[in-house]
Amino acid sequence: MIVITGATGHVGGEAARLLIESGVEVRLLVRDAQKAAHLGAAEVLEGDFADPQRIADALNPGDRVFMVSLYETHDERLRKHSAFLEAAGQADVAQLAYLSFVNAAVDAVFIHSVSHAETEDMIRESGVPFTFLRTGLYQSGAPLMFDKGLCAAPGGNGSVSWVSRRDIGAAVAGALRTTGHEGKTYNLTGPEALTFGQTADRINGLLGTKLAYEDVDDFDRLLTKGLPDPVAMKESRRSCFYSIRADEMSLVTNDIRQLSGVPAAPIDRHILHYREQLLACNR
Ligand SMILES: NC(=O)c1ccc[n+]([C@@H]2O[C@H](COP(=O)([O-])OP(=O)(O)OC[C@H]3O[C@@H](n4cnc5c(N)ncnc54)[C@H](OP(=O)(O)O)[C@@H]3O)[C@@H](O)[C@H]2O)c1
């Protein structure tokens, strides 16, 4: 059985939708079954990563499991990831496909890349057969980088291979539906890397906006925009810009196509689809 966590979210939801539509039997493991009812899965069980017993009860030997990463501070993320992993180990699952981040490394500039690397290390050490699905920065994050028409931040000339969450969901589905991915690491990126200036130019060209980029050290307004916990996660946003400056997020690969059969979409599709959100960044 394929088990999808995070199915009430964007990436897990897309993976679940594609698998269910293609006739694969899927068990969803979510915090609130009501929120996943529309997906029409064969089974929906409830469990929070922080409750390993509940998670272990929901997993069976031989299951192929998508483990979403949790958007938390460094310590909280590791605590809950470790609890989930303990449960997956107990249950003797056949594959754990973990949603990681490009350039996951303990010495990365980006704080979240450090906790992703530490999670990958825990998974390797656990002996559970793994697949690491490292994603680039989501295209949906681009509007968070502009405020009143300006991205004033210390990104330097670094570039970002903005990636679509729909494409990641499709790659997750591919990694679980097809065989031979155990022990492998994939980098799920967009098809091109753009600097902030080039990102602004792309949006302006498609929508007629006048967004601009300025490389500055003082960037208070953008530090907390759109964060789930602005106080605790401010430093992660700060490190995100310095990480881009250090070119940690510019990798471009063909891995989305390899796993899903469909090439990664450029940011243009997202810009046109979320036109209103991007127009609002202009004001
Ligand atoms: N690459 C990037 O640019 C980027 C940006 C932001 C985040 N991320 C990471 O990518 C992950 C997936 O992205 P997404 O867009 O699919 O996120 P999303 O739409 O926010 O979905 C997150 C999912 O995780 C579930 N979840 C949260 N805490 C949980 C817990 N303690 N136990 C069990 N499930 C829990 C949520 O369930 P509920 O519906 O119950 O809340 C939801 O289904 C994020 O969680 C984050 O770690 C990456």
The ligand as a Gaussian input file, in Angstrom:
#p B3LYP/6-31G(d) Opt

LIG

0 1
 N       10.628000      24.402000      -0.915000
 C       10.003000      25.452000      -0.416000
 O       10.046000      26.592000      -0.948000
 C        9.176000      25.299000       0.812000
 C        8.476000      26.385000       1.300000
 C        7.685000      26.196000       2.438000
 C        7.618000      24.934000       3.041000
 N        8.317000      23.887000       2.518000
 C        8.277000      22.518000       3.120000
 O        7.532000      21.670000       2.212000
 C        6.504000      20.992000       2.955000
 C        5.334000      20.642000       2.057000
 O        4.909000      21.785000       1.370000
 P        3.352000      22.043000       1.120000
 O        3.273000      23.273000       0.298000
 O        2.681000      20.797000       0.687000
 O        2.890000      22.406000       2.616000
 P        1.374000      22.573000       3.135000
 O        0.451000      22.796000       2.020000
 O        1.454000      23.582000       4.236000
 O        1.070000      21.135000       3.768000
 C        1.727000      20.697000       4.928000
 C        1.102000      19.379000       5.335000
 O        1.783000      18.907000       6.509000
 C        0.780000      18.496000       7.451000
 N        1.281000      18.604000       8.814000
 C        1.728000      19.708000       9.452000
 N        2.101000      19.411000      10.707000
 C        1.851000      18.084000      10.873000
 C        2.009000      17.179000      11.959000
 N        2.523000      17.590000      13.153000
 N        1.656000      15.891000      11.785000
 C        1.158000      15.464000      10.594000
 N        0.990000      16.265000       9.523000
 C        1.327000      17.569000       9.669000
 C       -0.355000      19.476000       7.207000
 O       -1.543000      18.973000       7.810000
 P       -2.742000      19.939000       8.285000
 O       -3.580000      20.170000       7.053000
 O       -3.403000      19.165000       9.332000
 O       -2.107000      21.217000       8.771000
 C       -0.388000      19.499000       5.690000
 O       -1.062000      18.393000       5.171000
 C        6.188000      21.966000       4.095000
 O        5.561000      21.299000       5.170000
 C        7.578000      22.498000       4.448000
 O        8.285000      21.620000       5.304000
 C        9.099000      24.047000       1.421000

